[in-house]
């Protein structure tokens, strides 16, 4: 037995003690008793709570500063008023942040749904967005109540990575146009096909070149800013990049497009009764299902990632699903963007030292104050800068390291990832994910259907054919080919032994029975060994329980 190194063992013991400490859990949940049971009569618990609150306050400011440019950029990329992105962030903080599920995960508008929202708004209209989001939220609540949250962990990781990669490619293809202050065509293939014309149009236009320079400069700041450790501790990279781009554009009076703000009350458009009539259309129901499933999968995969970043309470997947559904229901009522848990904001929240859910609630409060009091500050932000932020976000969705590792270790998973990505780019998000899931299921069925045929001739001249493994319809042609190849010369008897099969589906049972009966007519009796599901001592004949005498 291998020995466990001392240092990792101590870490495991420390984590075990930490998670089993009731006072720690209660402090992390903000539900501990202020009087406590410590040796100082509760002073220690009260002091710990104050330290947690100070840490949560600081972390909430960091998350707020990251959420503003990302929420605004996602709204612009989705083709909706910028205020709706901030409204979703507010709901994600003040409502979802208060509900049980995950203690440190932050919710808001996500780049992962940008492509789907854009297509939905283009096809059904902005007023229909509220109905789609509201219905998806109710579906998420139902899935949480039915305790389906844990089943999302059964989704192939390759499919999820392929989904994110496809979203990233389509998002980047659309934001390239925004970086040049151009309007992108609809659909992934059209965006990709239009790139050569975009390059030509940009090169012959001074204004487009200036906008592109602003976008490229924003991406450069996003990449280089984290290298300055001291600055990155106080100002998040997205905020620094957008602020610097805005300052350059304003200082030089560059002729580039800027964000248009109409006011939060004007932007909020609750759905009307006519919008709910759209739910009778199959295309609308498909979009709702895509919203619910993709948002839920992204949220729960994000929760698993965030849980690995801290030592506090683990996420309850079903409660988190209900919390996300409640948030999306309210977002739907307000006509805002759909929400998911966002790994960028969540990881920043943990790294900033957040201890309880107070940090994410406070970040929602700061967003509300900002959008209510100073929405005019958004009007100075250039669209190309936000496009640069989303280009960077889309690039980070591409799993370069994962696909190389998968190709080396498990090429089938790499194929699933690539096919899902290409399908999303060529068709749309929902159809691409469904195709990826079908391929993943088919791959799993193929890999679990290992079967081979062994042939042995006994002393009396009988040819014994033994089938081993799992026999299903996917491998049936191979089984029949090998059985035909194993047939002895005429005049010899054949014994078909199926006792080595762990599983045999109906298609294989029928085909093997027919094969045994056909060869019994030509060569005499074909003895068969016991097969899966056969009753004991079922007599002789094709697929019988005992070999024939």
C-alpha positions in Angstrom: 0.0 0.0 0.0 1.4 3.4 -1.0 2.2 5.8 1.8 0.4 9.2 1.9 2.9 12.1 2.1 2.7 13.9 5.4 1.9 17.4 4.1 -1.1 16.4 1.9 -2.4 14.2 4.7 -2.3 17.2 7.1 -4.1 19.3 4.5 -6.9 16.7 4.2 -7.3 16.6 8.0 -7.4 20.3 8.2 -10.1 20.5 5.6 -12.1 17.8 7.3 -11.9 19.6 10.7 -12.8 22.9 9.0 -15.9 21.5 7.3 -17.1 19.7 10.4 -16.8 22.8 12.6 -20.3 24.1 13.2 -19.1 27.6 14.2 -17.2 27.9 10.9 -20.3 26.9 8.8 -22.6 29.2 10.7 -20.1 32.1 10.3 -19.9 31.5 6.6 -23.7 31.4 6.3 -24.1 34.5 8.4 -26.4 32.6 10.7 -24.2 32.0 13.7 -25.1 32.9 17.2 -23.6 36.3 18.1 -23.1 35.2 21.7 -21.3 32.0 20.7 -19.8 29.4 22.9 -16.2 30.4 22.8 -14.0 30.9 25.9 -14.5 34.6 25.8 -18.3 34.4 26.1 -19.0 35.0 22.4 -16.7 38.0 21.8 -14.6 35.8 19.4 -17.6 34.9 17.2 -18.8 38.6 17.1 -15.3 39.7 16.1 -15.1 37.0 13.4 -18.4 38.2 12.0 -17.1 41.8 11.9 -14.0 40.6 10.1 -16.2 38.7 7.6 -18.3 41.7 7.0 -15.3 43.9 6.3 -14.0 41.2 3.9 -17.4 40.9 2.2 -17.6 44.7 1.8 -14.2 44.8 0.0 -15.0 41.8 -2.1 -18.4 43.3 -3.2 -16.7 46.4 -4.5 -14.3 44.3 -6.6 -17.1 42.2 -8.0 -19.1 45.4 -8.7 -16.3 47.0 -10.6 -16.0 43.8 -12.8 -19.7 43.4 -13.2 -20.3 46.9 -14.7 -18.3 46.6 -17.9 -19.2 42.9 -18.4 -23.0 43.5 -17.8 -23.0 46.4 -20.2 -21.0 44.6 -22.8 -23.2 41.5 -22.7 -26.3 43.7 -23.1 -24.8 45.4 -26.1 -23.8 42.1 -27.7 -27.2 40.7 -27.0 -28.9 43.6 -28.9 -30.8 44.9 -25.9 -30.6 48.2 -24.0 -27.6 48.4 -21.7 -29.7 48.9 -18.7 -31.2 45.4 -18.9 -27.8 43.9 -18.4 -27.4 45.9 -15.2 -30.9 45.0 -14.1 -30.1 41.3 -14.4 -27.0 41.9 -12.3 -29.1 43.7 -9.6 -31.6 40.8 -9.4 -28.7 38.3 -9.3 -27.2 40.1 -6.3 -30.2 41.2 -4.3 -32.5 38.2 -4.9 -30.5 35.2 -6.0 -27.7 36.3 -3.7 -30.0 36.0 -0.6 -31.4 32.6 -1.5 -29.7 29.4 -0.3 -27.7 27.2 -2.6 -24.1 28.5 -3.0 -22.6 30.9 -0.6 -20.0 32.6 -2.7 -21.2 32.2 -6.3 -22.2 35.4 -8.1 -25.0 35.6 -10.6 -25.7 37.9 -13.5 -25.8 38.1 -17.3 -23.4 35.7 -18.9 -21.5 35.7 -22.1 -22.6 32.0 -22.5 -26.1 33.1 -23.4 -25.3 36.1 -25.5 -25.6 34.3 -28.8 -28.9 32.7 -27.9 -30.4 35.9 -26.6 -29.3 37.8 -29.7 -31.0 35.3 -32.0 -34.1 35.2 -29.8 -34.5 39.0 -29.8 -33.9 39.2 -33.6 -36.5 36.4 -34.3 -39.2 37.1 -31.7 -38.7 40.7 -30.6 -37.4 42.5 -27.5 -40.8 42.3 -25.7 -40.9 38.5 -26.1 -37.6 38.2 -24.2 -39.4 38.6 -20.9 -41.7 35.6 -21.6 -38.8 33.4 -22.6 -36.7 34.3 -19.5 -39.7 34.0 -17.1 -40.8 30.6 -18.5 -37.2 29.3 -18.3 -37.0 30.5 -14.7 -40.2 28.6 -13.8 -38.8 25.5 -15.5 -35.6 25.8 -13.5 -37.6 26.1 -10.2 -39.5 22.9 -11.2 -36.3 21.1 -11.9 -34.9 22.1 -8.6 -38.0 21.0 -6.7 -37.8 17.7 -8.5 -34.2 17.4 -7.3 -32.8 17.2 -10.8 -29.9 19.5 -10.0 -27.4 16.7 -9.3 -28.2 15.1 -12.7 -26.6 18.0 -14.5 -23.3 16.6 -13.3 -24.0 13.6 -15.6 -23.6 15.8 -18.7 -20.5 15.0 -20.6 -17.8 17.5 -19.8 -16.7 17.4 -23.4 -20.2 18.6 -24.5 -20.0 21.5 -22.0 -16.5 22.5 -23.2 -17.7 22.2 -26.8 -20.7 24.4 -26.0 -18.5 27.1 -24.4 -16.1 26.9 -27.3 -18.9 27.3 -29.8 -20.3 30.2 -27.9 -16.9 31.8 -27.7 -16.3 31.5 -31.5 -19.7 32.9 -32.4 -19.3 35.7 -29.8 -15.9 36.6 -31.1 -17.1 36.6 -34.7 -19.8 39.0 -33.8 -17.6 41.3 -31.7 -15.1 41.7 -34.5 -17.8 43.7 -36.3 -18.6 45.7 -33.2 -14.9 46.6 -32.8 -15.1 48.2 -36.2 -18.4 49.9 -35.5 -20.1 47.7 -38.0 -23.3 45.7 -37.7 -22.8 41.9 -37.7 -24.9 39.7 -39.9 -27.2 37.1 -38.4 -26.0 33.5 -37.8 -22.5 32.1 -37.2 -21.8 31.1 -40.8 -22.8 34.5 -42.1 -20.5 36.2 -39.6 -17.6 34.1 -40.6 -18.3 34.5 -44.3 -18.5 38.3 -44.0 -15.1 38.7 -42.3 -13.1 39.3 -45.6 -15.4 42.1 -46.6 -15.2 43.5 -43.0 -11.4 43.6 -43.2 -11.6 45.5 -46.6 -14.2 47.9 -45.4 -12.2 48.6 -42.2 -8.9 49.3 -44.1 -10.5 51.9 -46.3 -12.3 53.7 -43.5 -10.5 56.0 -41.1 -13.3 55.9 -38.5 -13.4 52.1 -38.6 -9.7 51.9 -38.2 -9.8 54.1 -35.1 -12.6 52.0 -33.6 -10.6 48.8 -34.3 -7.6 50.4 -32.7 -9.6 51.2 -29.6 -10.8 47.6 -29.4 -7.3 46.1 -29.9 -5.9 48.4 -27.3 -8.6 47.3 -24.9 -7.7 43.6 -25.4 -4.0 44.5 -24.9 -4.7 46.1 -21.5 -6.8 43.1 -20.5 -3.9 40.8 -21.3 -1.1 42.9 -19.8 -2.9 44.5 -16.8 -2.8 41.3 -14.6 1.0 41.3 -15.0 1.1 44.4 -12.8 0.3 42.7 -9.6 0.0 45.8 -7.4 -2.4 47.6 -9.8 -4.5 44.5 -10.4 -5.1 44.2 -6.7 -7.0 47.5 -6.6 -8.5 47.8 -10.1 -9.8 44.8 -12.0 -8.5 44.4 -15.6 -12.0 44.9 -17.3 -12.5 48.1 -15.5 -9.0 49.3 -16.2 -9.2 48.5 -19.9 -12.6 50.2 -20.4 -11.6 53.2 -18.3 -8.4 53.7 -20.3 -10.1 53.3 -23.6 -12.8 55.7 -22.6 -10.2 58.3 -21.4 -8.3 58.0 -24.7 -11.5 58.4 -26.9 -12.7 61.3 -24.8 -9.3 63.0 -24.6 -8.6 62.8 -28.4 -12.3 63.3 -29.4 -12.2 60.2 -31.6 -15.2 59.6 -33.9 -16.2 56.2 -32.6 -19.6 54.9 -31.6 -20.5 55.2 -27.9 -23.2 53.5 -25.7 -26.7 54.9 -25.9 -28.6 55.1 -22.6 -32.3 55.6 -22.4 -32.9 55.2 -18.6 -33.7 52.2 -16.5 -37.4 52.8 -16.3 -37.7 53.3 -20.0 -35.6 50.1 -20.7 -37.7 47.8 -18.5 -40.6 46.4 -20.6 -42.6 43.7 -18.8 -44.2 41.2 -21.2 -47.8 41.6 -22.1 -50.6 39.1 -22.7 -49.9 39.0 -26.4 -46.3 37.9 -25.8 -47.4 34.9 -23.8 -49.3 33.7 -26.8 -45.9 32.9 -28.4 -45.5 30.0 -26.0 -47.7 28.0 -28.4 -45.0 28.0 -31.0 -42.5 25.1 -31.1 -39.6 27.4 -31.9 -40.3 29.5 -28.8 -40.6 26.4 -26.6 -37.3 25.2 -28.0 -35.6 28.5 -27.1 -37.1 28.4 -23.6 -35.7 24.9 -23.1 -32.3 26.0 -24.4 -32.4 28.9 -21.9 -33.2 26.7 -19.0 -30.9 23.8 -19.7 -27.8 25.9 -20.8 -28.2 28.4 -17.9 -28.6 25.5 -15.4 -25.7 23.6 -16.8 -23.4 26.6 -16.8 -24.5 27.5 -13.3 -23.9 24.1 -11.8 -20.6 23.6 -13.5 -19.6 27.0 -12.2 -20.7 26.0 -8.7 -18.4 22.9 -8.9 -15.5 25.1 -9.9 -16.1 27.7 -7.2 -16.4 25.0 -4.5 -12.8 24.0 -5.4 -11.7 27.5 -4.7 -12.7 27.8 -1.0 -13.1 25.7 2.1 -16.6 26.9 3.1 -20.0 25.1 2.8 -20.5 23.2 -0.5 -23.2 24.1 -3.0 -26.6 22.4 -2.7 -27.3 21.9 -6.4 -31.1 21.7 -6.1 -31.4 24.8 -4.0 -29.0 26.7 -6.3 -31.2 25.7 -9.2 -34.3 27.0 -7.5 -32.4 30.3 -6.6 -31.4 30.7 -10.3 -35.0 30.0 -11.4 -36.4 32.6 -9.0 -33.9 35.1 -10.3 -34.7 34.4 -13.9 -38.5 34.6 -13.1 -38.1 38.1 -11.8 -35.8 39.0 -14.7 -38.5 37.8 -17.0 -41.1 39.9 -15.3 -38.8 42.9 -15.8 -38.0 42.1 -19.4 -34.3 41.8 -18.6 -31.6 39.4 -19.7 -31.4 35.8 -18.4 -28.9 35.1 -15.6 -26.5 32.4 -14.7 -23.8 32.0 -12.2 -20.7 33.6 -13.7 -17.3 32.0 -13.1 -15.4 35.3 -13.7 -17.3 37.2 -11.0 -17.5 34.2 -8.7 -13.8 33.5 -8.8 -13.0 37.2 -8.3 -15.4 37.2 -5.3 -13.5 34.2 -3.7 -10.1 35.6 -4.4 -11.0 39.0 -3.0 -11.6 37.3 0.3 -15.4 37.0 0.5 -16.6 35.0 3.4 -20.4 34.9 3.2 -23.2 35.6 0.7 -23.2 39.3 1.9 -20.6 40.1 -0.7 -22.8 39.1 -3.6 -25.8 40.9 -2.1 -23.8 44.1 -1.6 -22.5 43.9 -5.2 -26.2 44.0 -6.3 -26.8 47.0 -4.2 -23.9 48.9 -5.7 -25.2 48.0 -9.2 -28.6 49.4 -8.3 -27.2 52.6 -6.9 -25.0 53.0 -10.1 -27.8 52.4 -12.6 -30.2 54.6 -10.6 -28.0 57.6 -9.9 -25.3 57.8 -12.6 -26.5 56.0 -15.8 -25.1 58.9 -17.8 -21.6 57.7 -17.0 -22.3 54.8 -19.5 -22.7 57.2 -22.4 -19.0 58.0 -22.6 -18.0 54.3 -23.0 -17.0 53.4 -26.6 -18.7 50.4 -28.1 -15.4 49.1 -29.5 -14.0 48.9 -25.9 -16.8 46.7 -24.7 -16.4 44.6 -27.9 -12.7 44.2 -26.9 -13.8 43.0 -23.4 -16.1 40.4 -24.9 -13.5 39.3 -27.5 -11.2 38.6 -24.6 -14.0 36.8 -22.8 -14.8 34.7 -25.9 -11.2 33.7 -26.3 -11.0 32.5 -22.7 -14.0 30.2 -23.5 -11.9 28.2 -26.0 -10.5 25.1 -24.3 -7.1 24.9 -26.0 -5.3 23.0 -23.2 -8.3 20.7 -22.7 -8.6 19.6 -26.3 -4.9 18.8 -26.5 -5.1 16.8 -23.3 -8.2 15.0 -24.5 -6.6 14.2 -27.9 -3.7 12.6 -26.1 -5.7 10.7 -23.5 -9.2 10.1 -24.9 -9.7 11.0 -28.5 -13.4 10.1 -28.4 -14.0 12.9 -26.0 -12.0 15.3 -28.2 -14.1 14.4 -31.1 -17.3 15.1 -29.1 -15.9 18.5 -28.1 -15.0 19.5 -31.7 -18.2 18.3 -33.2 -20.3 20.2 -30.6 -18.3 23.3 -31.3 -18.6 23.1 -35.1 -22.3 22.3 -34.9 -23.0 25.4 -32.7 -21.1 27.6 -35.2 -22.8 26.1 -38.2 -26.4 25.7 -36.9 -27.3 27.3 -33.6 -26.7 26.9 -29.9 -29.6 24.6 -29.1 -29.2 22.3 -32.0 -25.4 22.1 -31.6 -25.7 21.1 -27.9 -28.4 18.4 -28.7 -26.1 17.0 -31.4 -23.2 17.0 -29.0 -25.2 15.1 -26.4 -26.4 12.5 -28.9 -22.8 11.9 -30.1 -21.6 11.6 -26.4 -24.4 9.1 -25.7 -23.5 7.1 -28.9 -19.8 7.2 -28.0 -20.6 5.9 -24.5 -22.8 3.1 -25.9 -20.1 2.1 -28.4 -17.3 2.1 -25.7 -19.4 0.0 -23.4 -20.3 -2.6 -26.1 -16.9 -4.3 -26.2 -17.4 -7.8 -27.5 -15.3 -10.5 -29.1 -15.7 -14.0 -30.4 -13.4 -17.0 -29.4 -13.3 -20.2 -31.4 -12.0 -23.5 -30.0 -12.1 -27.1 -31.5 -12.6 -29.9 -28.9 -11.2 -33.4 -29.1 -14.4 -34.8 -30.6 -14.3 -32.3 -33.4 -17.0 -30.0 -32.1 -16.3 -26.3 -32.7 -17.0 -24.3 -29.7 -17.8 -20.6 -30.4 -17.8 -18.4 -27.3 -19.1 -14.7 -27.3 -17.7 -12.5 -24.5 -18.5 -9.0 -23.4 -21.5 -6.8 -24.0 -23.7 -7.5 -27.0 -25.8 -4.7 -28.3 -27.1 -3.6 -31.7 -24.0 -1.4 -32.3 -21.7 -4.4 -32.4 -24.2 -6.8 -34.0 -22.6 -6.7 -37.5 -19.2 -7.5 -36.0 -20.6 -10.4 -34.0 -22.4 -12.0 -37.0 -19.3 -11.6 -39.2 -17.1 -13.3 -36.7 -19.6 -16.1 -36.2 -19.8 -16.7 -39.9 -16.0 -16.8 -40.1 -15.9 -19.3 -37.3 -18.1 -21.9 -38.9 -16.4 -25.3 -39.3 -16.5 -27.4 -42.5 -19.7 -29.2 -43.2 -20.3 -32.3 -41.0 -19.0 -30.8 -37.8 -21.3 -29.7 -35.0 -21.2 -26.2 -33.5 -21.6 -25.2 -29.9 -22.5 -21.5 -29.3 -21.6 -20.5 -25.8 -23.1 -17.2 -24.6 -22.3 -17.6 -20.9 -19.5 -15.0 -21.2 -22.0 -12.2 -22.1 -22.7 -9.6 -19.4 -25.4 -8.0 -21.4 -27.4 -8.8 -24.5 -30.1 -6.6 -25.9 -33.2 -7.7 -27.9 -31.7 -7.1 -31.3 -28.7 -9.4 -30.5 -30.8 -12.0 -29.0 -33.1 -12.2 -32.0 -30.1 -12.2 -34.5 -28.2 -14.9 -32.6 -31.3 -17.0 -32.3 -31.9 -16.8 -36.0 -28.2 -17.6 -36.7 -28.4 -20.7 -34.4 -31.6 -21.9 -36.0 -30.3 -21.4 -39.6 -27.1 -23.3 -38.9 -29.0 -26.0 -37.1 -30.9 -26.7 -40.3 -27.7 -27.0 -42.3 -25.4 -28.7 -39.9 -27.5 -30.4 -37.3 -28.1 -29.2 -33.7 -26.3 -26.1 -32.6 -25.7 -26.3 -28.9 -26.0 -23.0 -27.0 -24.7 -22.1 -23.6 -26.6 -20.0 -21.0 -27.1 -16.4 -22.0 -27.9 -13.2 -20.0 -31.5 -13.4 -18.8 -32.0 -17.0 -19.6 -33.7 -19.2 -17.0 -31.7 -22.0 -15.7 -32.1 -25.4 -17.3 -34.2 -24.1 -20.2 -33.4 -27.1 -22.3 -31.5 -27.3 -25.6 -31.9 -25.4 -28.8 -31.0 -21.9 -29.9 -30.1 -19.7 -26.9 -31.2 -22.3 -24.4 -30.2 -22.3 -20.8 -28.0 -25.4 -21.1 -25.8 -26.9 -23.8 -27.5 -29.6 -25.8 -26.6 -33.1 -24.8 
